[in-house]
Amino acid sequence: MAGAAGLAVLGNLCASHAARRAEAALLAPVEFAQVPSGALFGAILFGVRPGWPLAAGVALGGLGRLHRPP
C-alpha cells in the first residue's frame, strides 16, 4: 500500500511539473486519456462495468478533441 501511495505521489508531482512547463493544449489529450483508461483498468482489475454516462462523456470529449479552432 505504501508503494502504491509513493507511486501516486510521484505521478502527481510529474503531472504538476508538466503542467507548469508545457502548454495546456499539449497536456489535454493526456489528461483526457485518464478517463477511458481508468474505466478500462477498473473493468479488467475489479470487474466494474462502466455505464452509459461514461461512454457518452468519452464520445463527447473525443468529438470535442476533433474540432479544434484554428
N, C-alpha and C positions, 0 to 999 in steps of 0.2 A: 504494500500500500504506500509506503514511503517512497519507493522508487517511482511509482506512477505519479505521485504528487510532485516529485522532483522534476520529472519529465514535463508535467503540465506547466510548472513554473518556468522551466527553460523555454518551452514553446511560447508562452505568453511574453516572455522577455524578448525573444526573437521577433515575434509579431509586432510588438511595440517599437522595437528598433527599426524594423522595416517601415512602419507607418511614419516614423519621423524622417526617414531618408528618401522614400520613394513617393511618386505621385499616386494619388488616390485611384486614378484610372488604371494604373498598373496593378494595384493590390486588390481591386474589386473582384476580379474573377477568382482569385484565391480565396477571398472571404466567402464568396457565393458558393464555391465548391464544398465548403464545410457542411452545408445543409444536406445535399444529397448523399455525400459520403458518410455523414453521421447516421443518416437513415439506413444506409446500406450496412454499415457496421452493426447497428442495432438489430437489424434483421438477421444478419449472419450470426452474431455472437449471442444475442439474447432472445431471438425468435419473435421480436416485436414487428408487427406488420404496420407499415405506415399507412395512414388514412388518405382520403381524397384531398383534404386541405393541404397536405404536404405536396402531393403531386401537382395540385393547382398552383401552389406557390412556386414550385420549381419551374413549371411550364411558363408562368408569367415572368419569372426572373430571366429565364432563357430568352423569351421573346424581347424583353427589355434590353437584354445584352446585345441582341442582333441589331436593334435600332439605336444607333448612336448618332448624335448630331455631329455635323462636320466640324 
